[in-house]
Amino acid sequence: MVKVDRKVIKELRKIVGKERCLTDFEDRLVHSYDATKQSVIPDVVVKPRSTEEVSAVLKVAHERGIPVYGRGAASGLTGGSVPVEKGIVINFSEMKRILEIDSANFVAVVEPGVVLEDFQKEVEKRGLFYPPDPASSDVATMGGTVAECAGGLRGVKYGVTRDYVLGLEVVLANGDVIHTGSRTVKNVTGYDLTRLLVGSEGTLGLFTRIIVRLIPLPESVVTAIAFFDDLAKAAEACSAIMASRVLPRAIEIIDRMCYRTVQKYRKAPISEKAQAVLLVETDGTMESAGAEMTKAVSVCREHGAFDISETDAPKESEALWQLRKSVSPALYSICRKRINEDICVPRTELPATFARIEEIGRRHGILIGNYGHAGDGNIHVNLLLQEDSPELAAKAERAVEEIFRAALEVGGTLSGEHGIGNTKSRFLSMEIRPREMGLMKDLKRLFDPKNILNPGKIFV
Ligand SMILES: Cc1cc2nc3c(=O)[nH]c(=O)nc-3n(C[C@H](O)[C@H](O)[C@H](O)COP(=O)(O)OP(=O)(O)OC[C@H]3O[C@@H](n4cnc5c(N)ncnc54)[C@H](O)[C@@H]3O)c2cc1C
């Protein structure tokens, strides 16, 4: 591990100024963790304001082989921004300008530190829409969501972050600045470096500008909540809605345990016999959103749903989504340690997958709560450990491996949207075969021969 000495600090101060080069313990401590609650304290934190400053910082780091960790809001769930080998953290919060919203061409250009929800509000004022919507959108940054290829609630209809990124300005490990893609929706000129970099988790380059595609803001949105007395029935309803040729913009599932936990904190509707909740949202014109919801609700009823309510009032809809968005933070209150996985399976495999997860949890004596983006088969499987013991940790590790195996056996994947980081890297070879793994490692070496960009992530 290469130490950051006084000479390096002096050089970094020359680049960003003393105020934006943080060496105090407290400043470094708050840059030591992400939402996984791992903590490694970096040697120094810099807060650049321009591409030139990011490039100069990387040149210093590259020359000496010092690890560099990009950091957005640190809401990542796989340790992505944790500086596991210390070194330099680059905090992008000072690069938060929306540089352009081109309403005529449906394109926007932003700096990486822009908070996703702030950006969405700005484009929506102009009747435009940026659909990627992780449940952390009120804090997560554009840079972090592009680096993770965040998915979220609307993936089922609108896809994920990669479907909206048209181009990038990227600072490479050696400080060189490259530009990928263009401002056009179509572009097949050369290899698609943009697509390679989206989801690269800060390991191939650091984004300093992001060009994204926008679409028209749907005129109308209808949201419904439906309770089921059986988790499998709720999962079956989800596939049946899609089979009825309705494409909701969100279908979220929450199991009884997760829902009950949220209920302790918020006033939430609940039926005593409910074992699962579906939240369904349609959008379009007033007529089409309403007609699609009528169809979706009738499919839910056919699958045994009861206590269904729907609304097109934005405030009421927001209250329903706050329920869903509170699940993740609320779960921390009922366990000593939480392991949050995000397997993704073909939608029709959801009922069987829930049954497998239940059986795995029971066999290992581990409490498991499930919720997530049922519409695209992406379930957040939460192992809620009641004590912090090595025995329970070992059992949880085995349970996680079995859950991954279950997902792979039905044609799924280890991670739908949270990425690999350092929490899943030891499982990567379960899905990626040696040849493909070799190619990925070759690419990493090509972009970052000294392995200074986010070392310790993705690969073991
Ligand atoms: C309550 C909660 C709910 C969530 N719900 C969802 C969800 O529904 N869907 C979903 O997909 N995710 C979800 N997440 C995960 C998380 O919000 C996303 O991973 C988010 O994309 C990370 O953004 P961030 O700004 O916090 O990035 P960080 O956590 O700071 O960083 C994430 C990764 O991006 C890299 N990075 C940061 N900035 C740059 C840059 N400028 N250039 C290159 N690399 C960079 C970091 O090095 C790191 O590897 C949730 C998290 C929480 C806590």
Ligand as a Chemical Component Dictionary entry (heavy atoms), coordinates in Angstrom:
data_LIG
# 
_chem_comp.id                   LIG 
_chem_comp.type                 NON-POLYMER 
_chem_comp.pdbx_formal_charge   0 
_chem_comp.three_letter_code    LIG 
# 
loop_
_chem_comp_atom.comp_id 
_chem_comp_atom.atom_id 
_chem_comp_atom.alt_atom_id 
_chem_comp_atom.type_symbol 
_chem_comp_atom.charge 
_chem_comp_atom.model_Cartn_x 
_chem_comp_atom.model_Cartn_y 
_chem_comp_atom.model_Cartn_z 
_chem_comp_atom.pdbx_ordinal 
LIG C1  C1  C 0 -32.118 3.466  0.941   1  
LIG C2  C2  C 0 -31.424 3.052  -0.336  2  
LIG C3  C3  C 0 -32.182 2.649  -1.421  3  
LIG C4  C4  C 0 -31.556 2.298  -2.626  4  
LIG N1  N1  N 0 -32.321 1.912  -3.679  5  
LIG C5  C5  C 0 -31.730 1.599  -4.855  6  
LIG C6  C6  C 0 -32.528 1.217  -5.980  7  
LIG O1  O1  O 0 -33.765 1.177  -5.929  8  
LIG N2  N2  N 0 -31.878 0.932  -7.137  9  
LIG C7  C7  C 0 -30.514 0.997  -7.246  10 
LIG O2  O2  O 0 -29.991 0.737  -8.334  11 
LIG N3  N3  N 0 -29.747 1.337  -6.192  12 
LIG C8  C8  C 0 -30.313 1.630  -5.003  13 
LIG N4  N4  N 0 -29.537 1.975  -3.932  14 
LIG C9  C9  C 0 -28.066 1.986  -4.071  15 
LIG C10 C10 C 0 -27.413 3.350  -4.379  16 
LIG O3  O3  O 0 -28.206 4.430  -4.069  17 
LIG C11 C11 C 0 -26.909 3.398  -5.742  18 
LIG O4  O4  O 0 -25.892 2.467  -5.894  19 
LIG C12 C12 C 0 -26.413 4.772  -6.224  20 
LIG O5  O5  O 0 -26.339 4.587  -7.597  21 
LIG C13 C13 C 0 -25.057 5.267  -5.687  22 
LIG O6  O6  O 0 -24.959 6.680  -5.862  23 
LIG P1  P1  P 0 -24.002 7.539  -4.911  24 
LIG O7  O7  O 0 -23.946 8.920  -5.432  25 
LIG O8  O8  O 0 -24.395 7.382  -3.501  26 
LIG O9  O9  O 0 -22.605 6.824  -5.185  27 
LIG P2  P2  P 0 -21.526 6.262  -4.166  28 
LIG O10 O10 O 0 -22.149 5.260  -3.267  29 
LIG O11 O11 O 0 -20.793 7.369  -3.545  30 
LIG O12 O12 O 0 -20.565 5.522  -5.177  31 
LIG C14 C14 C 0 -20.992 4.387  -5.881  32 
LIG C15 C15 C 0 -19.885 3.959  -6.837  33 
LIG O13 O13 O 0 -19.725 4.958  -7.833  34 
LIG C16 C16 C 0 -18.351 5.373  -7.904  35 
LIG N5  N5  N 0 -18.378 6.777  -8.282  36 
LIG C17 C17 C 0 -18.937 7.818  -7.625  37 
LIG N6  N6  N 0 -18.804 8.950  -8.345  38 
LIG C18 C18 C 0 -18.138 8.621  -9.479  39 
LIG C19 C19 C 0 -17.697 9.346  -10.627 40 
LIG N7  N7  N 0 -17.899 10.649 -10.747 41 
LIG N8  N8  N 0 -17.038 8.674  -11.589 42 
LIG C20 C20 C 0 -16.836 7.344  -11.520 43 
LIG N9  N9  N 0 -17.206 6.610  -10.446 44 
LIG C21 C21 C 0 -17.870 7.240  -9.452  45 
LIG C22 C22 C 0 -17.798 5.091  -6.524  46 
LIG O14 O14 O 0 -16.406 4.939  -6.551  47 
LIG C23 C23 C 0 -18.519 3.806  -6.178  48 
LIG O15 O15 O 0 -17.869 2.704  -6.744  49 
LIG C24 C24 C 0 -30.137 2.327  -2.720  50 
LIG C25 C25 C 0 -29.387 2.727  -1.617  51 
LIG C26 C26 C 0 -30.005 3.077  -0.438  52 
LIG C27 C27 C 0 -29.166 3.497  0.730   53 
# 
loop_
_chem_comp_bond.comp_id 
_chem_comp_bond.atom_id_1 
_chem_comp_bond.atom_id_2 
_chem_comp_bond.value_order 
_chem_comp_bond.pdbx_ordinal 
LIG C1  C2  SING 1  
LIG C2  C3  SING 2  
LIG C2  C26 DOUB 3  
LIG C3  C4  DOUB 4  
LIG C4  N1  SING 5  
LIG C4  C24 SING 6  
LIG N1  C5  DOUB 7  
LIG C5  C6  SING 8  
LIG C5  C8  SING 9  
LIG C6  O1  DOUB 10 
LIG C6  N2  SING 11 
LIG N2  C7  SING 12 
LIG C7  O2  DOUB 13 
LIG C7  N3  SING 14 
LIG N3  C8  DOUB 15 
LIG C8  N4  SING 16 
LIG N4  C9  SING 17 
LIG N4  C24 SING 18 
LIG C9  C10 SING 19 
LIG C10 O3  SING 20 
LIG C10 C11 SING 21 
LIG C11 O4  SING 22 
LIG C11 C12 SING 23 
LIG C12 O5  SING 24 
LIG C12 C13 SING 25 
LIG C13 O6  SING 26 
LIG O6  P1  SING 27 
LIG P1  O7  DOUB 28 
LIG P1  O8  SING 29 
LIG P1  O9  SING 30 
LIG O9  P2  SING 31 
LIG P2  O10 DOUB 32 
LIG P2  O11 SING 33 
LIG P2  O12 SING 34 
LIG O12 C14 SING 35 
LIG C14 C15 SING 36 
LIG C15 O13 SING 37 
LIG C15 C23 SING 38 
LIG O13 C16 SING 39 
LIG C16 N5  SING 40 
LIG C16 C22 SING 41 
LIG N5  C17 SING 42 
LIG N5  C21 SING 43 
LIG C17 N6  DOUB 44 
LIG N6  C18 SING 45 
LIG C18 C19 SING 46 
LIG C18 C21 DOUB 47 
LIG C19 N7  SING 48 
LIG C19 N8  DOUB 49 
LIG N8  C20 SING 50 
LIG C20 N9  DOUB 51 
LIG N9  C21 SING 52 
LIG C22 O14 SING 53 
LIG C22 C23 SING 54 
LIG C23 O15 SING 55 
LIG C24 C25 DOUB 56 
LIG C25 C26 SING 57 
LIG C26 C27 SING 58 
# 
